[in-house]
Amino acid sequence: MMPLGRLCAVAFLLALPVCCAQTAPASHHARKPPKPEPTQQELFDYVRGQLLALSPSDGTNDNREVTYNMATSVLSITRPDGRCDIFLGEIDSNSTLWEVFDPSDSYRTREQVLRLTLTSLNGKQARTCYDTHNQVDTSIPGNRVRLLFSLARTNAISGFTDKMDTAIKKLIALAGGMPEKDIF
């Protein structure tokens, strides 16, 4: 019996490395680490790119330039009629509202725009707008922010509103604004 026991032991020892070699690659297929959250700069770059690339082109609502001051969390959007400084740290990201808006007036027909409206935190100012002479425009309410996109251009991008909604909410949270909460 002794030779049979040794034979089994040798067979087991020879088979063990083969079994281990077959199971080892499976451990390399473990879950990938989660994708890191985007930085404030990466989020701004995305938002800026979309605001410029998908800007309405009607001569009034065009997003001509978009800048971001990381130290103050101020997003500035320049349009033909002036500039608005948006205070991201003063915005409630639970207030997002997407709507289609027709900016046409009795003198001129314009393309429809996709408008994202955000409101400020209670008692805070979300934006200050300036005219082309750099004077504060008091006719524009400071308790809400409106970002404008060409409806025709955004319709060509699958899931645009979801992606922009996520990016702007994360940027607001990183800037010190109210993070998104599921209130229902």
Beta strands, then each sheet from edge to edge (+ up, - down):
strand 1: 65-69
strand 2: 74-79
strand 3: 82-87
strand 4: 91-101
strand 5: 113-120
strand 6: 127-130
strand 7: 144-150
sheet 1: 1+ 2- 3+ 6-
sheet 2: 4+ 5- 7+
end
